[in-house]
Structure formats: structure tokens, C-alpha cells
Amino acid sequence: MLFLRRQTRRFRSFREQFLPSRFNRWKLHSKLVLICIYVTIFFNLLYGLYLGRFSFRRKKFVFSKAVTIYCFFVATVFTLFYTWIIYKEISTGQINGRHTIGIYCYMNVCVCLFNYVTQYKITFEIIRFQNSVPLFKLLNSFDMSVSLVWRSFTYSILKLLICPLIAFITLILYENRTHAGVHWTDFTTVRTMLPLIVSNQINNCFFGGLVIANLIFAAINKSLHGIVKEANMLQSPIQMDLQKPYYRMRRFCELADKLDDLAKKYIFTAGRSRGYLRFTDWSMVMSMLMNLLGITLGFYNQYLAIADYYINDEPFDLSVAIVLLVFLIVPFLELALVARISNQSLLETRTTGDLLQQFDLQYADVRFKQVVNAFWLQVATIDYKLMPLGLLELNTSLVNKVFSAVTGFLLILIQSDLTLRFSLK
């Protein structure tokens, strides 16, 4: 019994160290966000991308020399190992232009090395940014519907777990087909999959930030919708006859206070979500570029296999082609998720402006009118656009642009190949 009591006290002490003291009173969305943040920070540290840590004693993120040594060690081992692998396979001819997955893997190695350099350079800026965001205080101030929370959580699960799992299973099937007897724990499979996971980690951080920002925007609009209904109801002829002017003035002042608080939260969320983009924009652009090249090369190799089968009577493995097709679709799916959640955030900000225009201010209190007009001016002034390096706006049109670019490159390559083939005949 004494042993059980000691273990119980140790567990409580461990729990109090890693969880806030008021965690049990937090709302569901705050608890889910905390779990996701713990997982994200863990993987950032595991992959050697983040030189800081969270100090439970000081209750903030701090720079850590021990973590820095570990991160530099991981980055050095990663660089030396994959540089040696790439040099070995190129020098021995083990890889060529037809090896779609291998080339795509080594493209992502370049993205990983680029991420290591850029993230180390802006470490102190990231730490200052993290310490400047009272995230859970902001989240706990809202009531969010369970359906909205679970929908956002589902997006995160799809991006962080399902997409890498599909790619990993596809890679196992590919290795089993091309090299018989390969197990899912085989080192070659893990070696190929690791750069794909590490290169997406920074983008996953930005995706998680967008999911949280979308939740906050939706909660602001929900509260704003209630204020619009009550403010317009107070100005209806029936309510103006029933309520005394003093009551209406007091109630408008209370609504003005709530609206002013929502305006501050909206400005803070919009500014921080756009500000976080500058820590991940280079990584996102590099990933998009490598995905564009890798997808184009993959589909071109699929075309070459089909052309060789019909023109040169060479064998064609349909199962391998299907597996490669699934592997190439996964980056499109991840891009579609980023575009979708970005577009939802844009729509929520536009909804805020639409709701502010629905206020009937004819018989409203003077202070309430001033707050509404100030909030509307701030929403109209903030041009909420998510554009990494100012190149491409993150919305639903991004998928169409990438698809159009891949299609255009493929048409040029296919036309050149067909011209060459028939000219030789």
C-alpha cells in the first residue's frame, strides 16, 4: 500500500510538471491544442529543428545549449549520411532518371538541409514569437462547438498522420514489388521515408497554426453573430417601446465592451497568424518547388513506361505504376489540405466584415456606433492574405495552379519525347 501511495504521488508530481495546474478546467479545444503542441515540439526536438525548450520553472520558451548540441549533432549526422548515400548511388549507377521515389527522396533531403540552416538562423525570433502569444488564455475565452473542434482536429490528423502513413505503406508495397522479401522495418524503407517526414515538419507547424487561427476566427464570428442579433433587436420598434432608454444605453455599453474585446482578439489573431508565416515561408516555397519537380518527373516516368510498352514492346508492370501513382497523389493531398484550411481562414475573415455590415446603427448608442465603425475599419484595413514570400496566395486556387504547372511541363516533355522517338524512326 505504501508503494502505491508513493507511485501515486510521483505520478501527480509528474502530471503537475507537464500540465498546467488548471488543466482540468480547460475547455476541450484547449486540451486538444495543448496535446498537439506537445507532440509538435517533441518532433521538432527529435528531428533537431528547434534549438529551444519550454522551461516549466520560468513558464516560457528559452534557448537551450544542451538541445543546441543535440540538434547540431542530428543535423550533422543527417547531412553526412545522406550525402554519402547520394554520392554512392550516383557513382555506382544505382539511381537514374527513372527512379522516381529515390529522386523524390533526395529532393526532400535538400529541403531538410535548407530547413536546418534557416531554422537555426531565426531561433531567437521564433522563441520571442512563441513567448508573445497567450494562446491558451485566448482559446479558453471562447466557447466552440464540438463539431467545429473535431473537424479541425480531423484536418490535423489527416495532414500529420494519415498522409505520411499512406506514403509509408505505398513505399513498402513498392519495395516489396521491386525487391522481394523487404519488411516494413527494413532500413532502406525507413531511410527513404525519413527525409519526406522531416522536410514536412516545418510546414506541419504552420498548418497547425492555421488550424488554431481558423478556430479562433470561427469563435469570434459566432460571438459577433449573437451581438448583431441582440443589437438589432434592441432597436426594433417593439423593444424600443418596451425598454427604457437607460436600460438600452446600459445594454449597448455592455455590447460595446464585448465587441471591443472581440476586435482586439481579431487583430491579434490576424497579425500573429500572418506573422508566423515569415518563419515558414522559405520552407513552404522550397517544398512546393521540390514537390512540383518530383510530381512532374514521376508522371513523366509513368508516361515513358507506357510509351516504351506500346512503341518499343517493353514490359510494363501495372501494379508498380499504380503504387507510384498513389505515392505521387499524396503531395497533392497535403497541398489541398493546406489550401483548404487557408481558404477557410480567409472566408472567416470575410464573414467578420459581412457581419459588421449587418448592424443597424440608426438608434444605437453613440459609443456602440464608434466601436462598430472602428472594428469595421480595422477589418477593412487588414488585408488578410497568406502569401509565402509574396509569390503564391494560399487558397483553393493554389491546387489549380500547381496542377496547371505540372500539366504544362508534362505537355512540353511529352511533345519533345514523341518528336525524338518518331524522328529516329
MOGIJO-V699255 format. One record per residue. N is the residue number from 1. RES is the residue in one letter. PSI is psi in whole degrees, -180 to 180 (999 if undefined). OMEGA is omega as a letter, one per 20 degrees, with the letter a starting at -180 (NA if undefined). D_FIRST is the distance of its C-alpha to the first C-alpha in Angstrom with 2 decimals. Layout:
[[N;RES;PSI;OMEGA;D_FIRST] [N;RES;PSI;OMEGA;D_FIRST]]
This chain:
[[1;M;-41;r;0.00] [2;L;-37;r;3.81] [3;F;-42;r;5.36] [4;L;-40;r;5.15] [5;R;-41;r;6.36] [6;R;-43;r;8.76] [7;Q;-35;r;9.97] [8;T;-43;r;10.58] [9;R;-39;r;12.53] [10;R;-41;r;14.37] [11;F;-42;r;15.35] [12;R;-40;r;16.63] [13;S;-42;r;18.50] [14;F;-42;a;20.00] [15;R;-41;r;21.00] [16;E;-27;a;22.60] [17;Q;-40;a;24.48] [18;F;-12;r;26.09] [19;L;143;r;26.52] [20;P;152;a;28.50] [21;S;-29;a;26.84] [22;R;28;a;28.84] [23;F;-39;a;28.31] [24;N;-25;r;27.02] [25;R;-1;r;30.27] [26;W;159;r;32.44] [27;K;165;a;34.74] [28;L;-46;a;34.52] [29;H;-34;r;37.27] [30;S;-38;r;35.77] [31;K;-43;r;32.44] [32;L;-40;r;34.39] [33;V;-40;r;36.59] [34;L;-43;r;33.68] [35;I;-44;r;32.24] [36;C;-38;r;35.77] [37;I;-41;r;36.33] [38;Y;-44;a;33.18] [39;V;-43;a;34.38] [40;T;-46;r;37.92] [41;I;-39;r;37.06] [42;F;-47;a;34.91] [43;F;-34;r;37.89] [44;N;-42;r;40.33] [45;L;-40;a;38.43] [46;L;-42;a;37.99] [47;Y;-2;r;41.72] [48;G;31;a;42.66] [49;L;-12;a;44.48] [50;Y;122;a;42.86] [51;L;6;a;42.98] [52;G;-177;r;40.67] [53;R;168;r;37.05] [54;F;123;r;35.19] [55;S;113;r;34.08] [56;F;-25;r;30.98] [57;R;-42;a;31.80] [58;R;-9;r;35.42] [59;K;41;r;34.81] [60;K;168;r;37.74] [61;F;139;a;39.08] [62;V;158;r;40.34] [63;F;138;a;42.25] [64;S;125;r;40.25] [65;K;-38;r;41.96] [66;A;-44;r;39.18] [67;V;-37;r;39.33] [68;T;-44;r;43.13] [69;I;-44;r;43.17] [70;Y;-44;a;40.99] [71;C;-42;r;43.23] [72;F;-36;r;46.39] [73;F;-46;r;45.06] [74;V;-45;a;44.27] [75;A;-40;r;47.68] [76;T;-46;r;49.50] [77;V;-44;r;47.93] [78;F;-46;a;48.60] [79;T;-49;a;52.20] [80;L;-41;a;53.03] [81;F;-50;a;51.52] [82;Y;-28;r;53.28] [83;T;-42;r;56.48] [84;W;-41;r;56.63] [85;I;-46;a;55.91] [86;I;-45;r;58.60] [87;Y;-42;a;61.12] [88;K;-45;a;60.46] [89;E;-34;r;60.88] [90;I;-42;a;63.97] [91;S;-32;a;65.63] [92;T;-2;r;65.07] [93;G;21;a;66.06] [94;Q;-17;a;62.79] [95;I;141;r;62.83] [96;N;-174;a;65.78] [97;G;-19;r;66.70] [98;R;-11;a;65.74] [99;H;84;a;62.10] [100;T;-51;a;60.80] [101;I;-39;r;57.04] [102;G;-45;r;57.44] [103;I;-41;r;59.73] [104;Y;-38;r;57.51] [105;C;-45;a;54.54] [106;Y;-27;r;56.57] [107;M;-41;r;57.78] [108;N;-25;r;54.20] [109;V;-42;r;53.70] [110;C;-40;r;56.41] [111;V;-40;r;54.58] [112;C;-47;r;51.37] [113;L;-39;r;53.27] [114;F;-40;r;54.97] [115;N;-39;r;51.67] [116;Y;-46;a;50.28] [117;V;-48;a;53.35] [118;T;-39;a;53.58] [119;Q;-39;r;49.91] [120;Y;-35;a;49.74] [121;K;-35;a;52.90] [122;I;24;a;51.57] [123;T;-49;a;47.99] [124;F;-34;r;48.43] [125;E;-40;r;50.17] [126;I;-42;a;47.31] [127;I;-43;r;44.75] [128;R;-40;r;46.94] [129;F;-45;a;47.32] [130;Q;-40;a;43.58] [131;N;-16;a;42.94] [132;S;-2;a;45.81] [133;V;108;r;44.41] [134;P;70;a;42.08] [135;L;-52;a;41.12] [136;F;-29;r;38.11] [137;K;-39;r;39.72] [138;L;-44;a;42.70] [139;L;-41;a;40.84] [140;N;-12;r;38.80] [141;S;-4;a;42.09] [142;F;150;r;43.24] [143;D;118;a;42.48] [144;M;143;r;42.95] [145;S;148;a;43.30] [146;V;-37;a;40.73] [147;S;-41;r;43.60] [148;L;-42;a;44.87] [149;V;-46;a;41.48] [150;W;-30;r;40.78] [151;R;-44;r;44.37] [152;S;-39;r;44.02] [153;F;-34;r;40.67] [154;T;-41;r;42.44] [155;Y;-43;a;45.15] [156;S;-42;r;42.62] [157;I;-41;r;40.98] [158;L;-45;a;44.48] [159;K;-42;a;45.54] [160;L;-29;a;42.45] [161;L;-51;a;41.16] [162;I;-47;a;43.66] [163;C;-49;r;46.76] [164;P;-34;r;45.31] [165;L;-41;r;43.82] [166;I;-44;r;47.26] [167;A;-39;a;48.91] [168;F;-44;r;46.45] [169;I;-41;r;46.94] [170;T;-41;r;50.68] [171;L;-38;r;50.71] [172;I;-44;r;48.96] [173;L;-39;r;51.58] [174;Y;-45;a;54.32] [175;E;-37;r;53.15] [176;N;-33;a;52.79] [177;R;-41;a;56.30] [178;T;-30;r;57.96] [179;H;102;a;55.93] [180;A;142;r;54.83] [181;G;9;r;51.42] [182;V;128;r;49.70] [183;H;161;a;45.95] [184;W;-20;r;44.15] [185;T;7;a;42.30] [186;D;143;a;45.64] [187;F;-34;a;46.22] [188;T;-41;r;49.57] [189;T;-46;r;48.12] [190;V;-40;r;45.41] [191;R;-37;r;48.05] [192;T;-35;a;50.33] [193;M;-29;a;47.73] [194;L;-47;r;46.15] [195;P;-32;r;49.18] [196;L;-38;a;49.37] [197;I;-46;a;45.79] [198;V;-39;a;46.07] [199;S;-24;a;49.49] [200;N;-6;a;48.20] [201;Q;-44;r;45.23] [202;I;-42;r;47.32] [203;N;-35;r;48.97] [204;N;-35;r;45.62] [205;C;-45;r;44.68] [206;F;-39;r;47.92] [207;F;-44;r;47.40] [208;G;-40;r;44.00] [209;G;-38;r;45.66] [210;L;-39;r;48.38] [211;V;-43;r;45.93] [212;I;-43;r;44.33] [213;A;-39;r;47.81] [214;N;-39;r;48.92] [215;L;-44;a;46.00] [216;I;-43;r;46.94] [217;F;-42;r;50.64] [218;A;-39;r;49.95] [219;A;-39;r;47.87] [220;I;-44;a;50.70] [221;N;-35;r;53.25] [222;K;-46;r;51.28] [223;S;-40;a;51.16] [224;L;-37;r;54.77] [225;H;-40;r;55.88] [226;G;-39;r;54.50] [227;I;-40;r;56.37] [228;V;-46;a;59.56] [229;K;-44;a;59.43] [230;E;-41;a;58.87] [231;A;-42;r;61.46] [232;N;-33;r;64.08] [233;M;-38;r;63.33] [234;L;-21;a;63.88] [235;Q;3;r;67.33] [236;S;153;a;68.41] [237;P;-38;a;71.29] [238;I;-47;a;69.28] [239;Q;-35;r;66.48] [240;M;-29;r;69.04] [241;D;-34;a;70.72] [242;L;-37;a;67.53] [243;Q;146;r;65.75] [244;K;153;a;67.09] [245;P;-37;a;67.87] [246;Y;-43;r;65.35] [247;Y;-44;a;62.48] [248;R;-40;r;63.58] [249;M;-44;r;63.89] [250;R;-42;a;60.40] [251;R;-38;r;58.92] [252;F;-35;r;60.78] [253;C;-40;r;59.42] [254;E;-42;r;55.85] [255;L;-35;r;56.59] [256;A;-39;r;58.22] [257;D;-44;r;55.08] [258;K;-42;a;53.00] [259;L;-37;r;55.66] [260;D;-39;r;55.83] [261;D;-41;r;52.07] [262;L;-37;r;52.39] [263;A;-42;r;55.29] [264;K;-42;r;53.27] [265;K;-37;r;50.44] [266;Y;-47;a;53.04] [267;I;-42;a;54.82] [268;F;-46;a;51.63] [269;T;-44;r;50.38] [270;A;-43;a;53.82] [271;G;-43;a;54.28] [272;R;-37;r;50.89] [273;S;-38;r;51.06] [274;R;-35;r;54.54] [275;G;-33;r;53.58] [276;Y;-23;a;50.74] [277;L;-31;a;53.36] [278;R;-16;r;55.03] [279;F;-16;a;51.97] [280;T;-1;a;52.11] [281;D;-42;r;55.81] [282;W;-42;r;56.91] [283;S;-40;r;54.13] [284;M;-42;r;54.96] [285;V;-43;r;58.67] [286;M;-42;r;58.12] [287;S;-42;r;55.87] [288;M;-42;a;58.46] [289;L;-46;r;61.22] [290;M;-38;r;59.46] [291;N;-39;r;58.48] [292;L;-47;r;62.10] [293;L;-43;a;63.45] [294;G;-42;r;60.89] [295;I;-42;r;61.42] [296;T;-46;r;65.19] [297;L;-41;a;65.15] [298;G;-47;r;62.95] [299;F;-32;r;65.23] [300;Y;-39;r;68.28] [301;N;-34;r;66.99] [302;Q;-42;r;66.47] [303;Y;-43;a;70.08] [304;L;-39;r;71.27] [305;A;-42;r;69.61] [306;I;-42;r;71.28] [307;A;-42;r;74.61] [308;D;-32;a;74.57] [309;Y;-43;a;73.89] [310;Y;-33;a;76.81] [311;I;-46;a;79.27] [312;N;3;r;78.59] [313;D;35;r;77.19] [314;E;154;a;74.02] [315;P;149;a;70.86] [316;F;122;a;68.44] [317;D;104;a;64.75] [318;L;-38;a;63.86] [319;S;-41;r;60.12] [320;V;-39;r;59.86] [321;A;-40;r;61.90] [322;I;-42;r;59.54] [323;V;-45;r;56.47] [324;L;-35;r;58.17] [325;L;-43;r;59.17] [326;V;-41;a;55.58] [327;F;-34;r;54.57] [328;L;-24;a;57.35] [329;I;-28;a;56.43] [330;V;-47;r;52.92] [331;P;-36;r;54.31] [332;F;-41;r;56.47] [333;L;-43;r;53.46] [334;E;-42;r;51.58] [335;L;-39;r;54.73] [336;A;-37;r;55.13] [337;L;-44;r;51.61] [338;V;-44;r;52.35] [339;A;-37;a;55.71] [340;R;-48;a;54.30] [341;I;-32;r;51.62] [342;S;-42;r;54.19] [343;N;-36;r;56.72] [344;Q;-39;r;54.29] [345;S;-41;r;53.72] [346;L;-41;r;57.50] [347;L;-37;r;57.97] [348;E;-39;r;55.40] [349;T;-36;r;57.29] [350;R;-36;r;60.53] [351;T;-36;r;59.03] [352;T;-46;r;58.24] [353;G;-39;r;61.92] [354;D;-40;r;63.02] [355;L;-38;r;60.86] [356;L;-30;r;62.27] [357;Q;-12;a;65.75] [358;Q;-4;r;64.99] [359;F;134;r;64.83] [360;D;108;a;67.71] [361;L;15;a;68.56] [362;Q;-44;a;71.79] [363;Y;21;a;70.51] [364;A;164;r;67.28] [365;D;152;a;66.52] [366;V;-45;a;67.94] [367;R;-38;r;64.63] [368;F;-41;r;63.15] [369;K;-42;a;66.17] [370;Q;-41;a;65.71] [371;V;-44;r;62.04] [372;V;-46;a;62.90] [373;N;-38;r;65.80] [374;A;-41;r;63.79] [375;F;-45;r;60.98] [376;W;-40;r;63.60] [377;L;-40;r;65.33] [378;Q;-41;r;62.14] [379;V;-41;r;61.36] [380;A;-32;a;64.95] [381;T;-39;a;64.97] [382;I;106;r;61.81] [383;D;89;a;63.03] [384;Y;97;r;59.69] [385;K;140;r;60.29] [386;L;101;a;58.03] [387;M;99;r;60.35] [388;P;119;a;58.99] [389;L;18;r;61.60] [390;G;19;a;63.93] [391;L;-56;a;64.77] [392;L;134;r;63.29] [393;E;135;a;61.84] [394;L;100;r;58.54] [395;N;-171;a;59.34] [396;T;-23;r;60.20] [397;S;-14;a;63.50] [398;L;-41;r;61.72] [399;V;-41;r;61.07] [400;N;-38;r;64.76] [401;K;-44;r;65.87] [402;V;-43;r;63.79] [403;F;-41;r;64.98] [404;S;-40;r;68.55] [405;A;-44;r;68.28] [406;V;-44;r;66.93] [407;T;-43;r;69.67] [408;G;-45;r;72.36] [409;F;-41;a;71.36] [410;L;-41;r;71.20] [411;L;-42;r;74.67] [412;I;-46;a;76.13] [413;L;-43;a;74.53] [414;I;-41;r;75.44] [415;Q;-42;r;78.99] [416;S;-41;a;79.40] [417;D;-43;r;78.07] [418;L;-39;r;80.31] [419;T;-42;r;83.30] [420;L;-42;a;82.69] [421;R;-49;a;82.17] [422;F;-24;r;85.34] [423;S;-33;r;87.42] [424;L;-28;r;86.71] [425;K;999;NA;87.95]]
